[in-house]
Amino acid sequence: MRVLHVGATGVIGKAVAEALGSRHEVVRVGNTRGDYQVDIASKDSIERLYQAVGSFDAVIATAGSARFGDIGKLSDDDFRSSLANKLMGQINLVRCGVAHIRDGGSFTLTSGLFGREPASGTAALSLVNAALEGFVRAAALDMPRGTRINVVAPPWVAETLAAMGRDPSRGMPAARVALAYVQSLEGTRNGAVFDARVFA
Ligand SMILES: NC(=O)c1ccc[n+]([C@@H]2O[C@H](COP(=O)([O-])OP(=O)(O)OC[C@H]3O[C@@H](n4cnc5c(N)ncnc54)[C@H](OP(=O)(O)O)[C@@H]3O)[C@@H](O)[C@H]2O)c1
């Protein structure tokens, strides 16, 4: 399959590319790196990406940021940015991409466990993750031409915790998180929320 992978240059993205191996042709898309660049917060940028890359069988998105912060400290801009980037960025990858994806293709988005297992300081992030999962469950019912859509919910990634100076043993190695993306791409599920811990 020809896979358009947005976020391929990130921590989870690199592990997904490794897990896909040579079974698929992966087009690596980043914000500043990769074969192509896109800003998912801009619908125009997404449209330009789809025009540039040609046809493909699948989109994997391991991109999108949302802001951490105590509910009393999160600003309007924190909410606006979280919704525009991680939430609408991925939703617009799907809305714009359905016109370009081949019959029977798939979209795999990324949420996060905070959507269902929140912690203090994650109100904006939990909002975005839960919304993504709701979007995927419902959008799956409308997907045209045999196309599918799923979302992967990773827990804390060990490499990310290490980079933050925190205990990596409290997270899951990116290579194990990547297995859920492979399952979404190569399997037949539609409308599924893949808890990455189940596939590890
Ligand atoms: N890491 C974790 O512990 C963890 C846990 C749960 C959920 N998640 C979610 O998993 C996703 C990936 O996380 P990660 O840790 O792998 O992130 P990361 O290492 O920071 O990588 C982010 C990736 O997204 C790209 N990117 C950044 N801003 C973008 C934009 N505006 N438009 C398009 N692409 C953009 C980056 O491209 P460049 O390299 O070119 O900048 C890079 O490929 C995020 O949605 C995150 O919320 C992560």
The ligand as a Tripos MOL2 file, in Angstrom:
@<TRIPOS>MOLECULE
LIG
   48    52     1     0     0
SMALL
NO_CHARGES

@<TRIPOS>ATOM
      1 N1          4.5670   10.7900   22.9810 N.am      1 LIG1
      2 C1          3.6290   10.4630   23.8650 C.2       1 LIG1
      3 O1          3.9150   10.1270   25.0380 O.2       1 LIG1
      4 C2          2.1860   10.4670   23.4500 C.ar      1 LIG1
      5 C3          1.2250    9.8720   24.2720 C.ar      1 LIG1
      6 C4         -0.1270    9.8880   23.8780 C.ar      1 LIG1
      7 C5         -0.4930   10.5170   22.7020 C.ar      1 LIG1
      8 N2          0.4780   11.1020   21.9300 N.ar      1 LIG1
      9 C6          0.0630   11.7510   20.6780 C.3       1 LIG1
     10 O2          0.7490   11.1560   19.5880 O.3       1 LIG1
     11 C7          0.9800   12.1210   18.5720 C.3       1 LIG1
     12 C8          2.4620   12.1000   18.2050 C.3       1 LIG1
     13 O3          3.2160   12.3250   19.3730 O.3       1 LIG1
     14 P1          4.8200   12.2840   19.3140 P.3       1 LIG1
     15 O4          5.2800   12.2510   20.7300 O.co2     1 LIG1
     16 O5          5.3010   11.2510   18.3700 O.co2     1 LIG1
     17 O6          5.1180   13.7350   18.7270 O.3       1 LIG1
     18 P2          6.5120   14.3540   18.2730 P.3       1 LIG1
     19 O7          7.6550   13.4600   18.5470 O.co2     1 LIG1
     20 O8          6.5290   15.7550   18.8140 O.co2     1 LIG1
     21 O9          6.3530   14.4260   16.6670 O.3       1 LIG1
     22 C9          5.3750   15.2460   16.1150 C.3       1 LIG1
     23 C10         5.2780   14.9390   14.6300 C.3       1 LIG1
     24 O10         4.2460   15.7460   14.0730 O.3       1 LIG1
     25 C11         4.7920   16.6530   13.1510 C.3       1 LIG1
     26 N3          4.1300   17.9410   13.3530 N.ar      1 LIG1
     27 C12         4.3000   18.8410   14.3590 C.ar      1 LIG1
     28 N4          3.4790   19.8950   14.1920 N.ar      1 LIG1
     29 C13         2.7910   19.6650   13.0420 C.ar      1 LIG1
     30 C14         1.8410   20.4000   12.2970 C.ar      1 LIG1
     31 N5          1.3830   21.5940   12.7340 N.pl3     1 LIG1
     32 N6          1.3800   19.8750   11.1540 N.ar      1 LIG1
     33 C15         1.8250   18.6660   10.6990 C.ar      1 LIG1
     34 N7          2.7280   17.9250   11.3530 N.ar      1 LIG1
     35 C16         3.1960   18.4240   12.5060 C.ar      1 LIG1
     36 C17         6.2810   16.7040   13.4250 C.3       1 LIG1
     37 O11         6.9760   17.0760   12.2180 O.3       1 LIG1
     38 P3          8.4720   17.7400   12.2680 P.3       1 LIG1
     39 O12         9.3860   16.6640   12.7910 O.co2     1 LIG1
     40 O13         8.7560   18.0680   10.8410 O.co2     1 LIG1
     41 O14         8.3840   18.9220   13.1720 O.co2     1 LIG1
     42 C18         6.5320   15.2590   13.8390 C.3       1 LIG1
     43 O15         6.5960   14.4270   12.7110 O.3       1 LIG1
     44 C19         0.4810   13.4630   19.1280 C.3       1 LIG1
     45 O16        -0.8570   13.6640   18.6940 O.3       1 LIG1
     46 C20         0.4530   13.2260   20.6260 C.3       1 LIG1
     47 O17        -0.5040   14.0320   21.2940 O.3       1 LIG1
     48 C21         1.7920   11.1020   22.2610 C.ar      1 LIG1
@<TRIPOS>BOND
     1     1     2 1
     2     2     3 2
     3     2     4 1
     4     4     5 ar
     5     4    48 ar
     6     5     6 ar
     7     6     7 ar
     8     7     8 ar
     9     8     9 1
    10     8    48 ar
    11     9    10 1
    12     9    46 1
    13    10    11 1
    14    11    12 1
    15    11    44 1
    16    12    13 1
    17    13    14 1
    18    14    15 2
    19    14    16 1
    20    14    17 1
    21    17    18 1
    22    18    19 2
    23    18    20 1
    24    18    21 1
    25    21    22 1
    26    22    23 1
    27    23    24 1
    28    23    42 1
    29    24    25 1
    30    25    26 1
    31    25    36 1
    32    26    27 ar
    33    26    35 ar
    34    27    28 ar
    35    28    29 ar
    36    29    30 ar
    37    29    35 ar
    38    30    31 1
    39    30    32 ar
    40    32    33 ar
    41    33    34 ar
    42    34    35 ar
    43    36    37 1
    44    36    42 1
    45    37    38 1
    46    38    39 2
    47    38    40 1
    48    38    41 1
    49    42    43 1
    50    44    45 1
    51    44    46 1
    52    46    47 1
@<TRIPOS>SUBSTRUCTURE
     1 LIG1         1 GROUP 0 **** ****
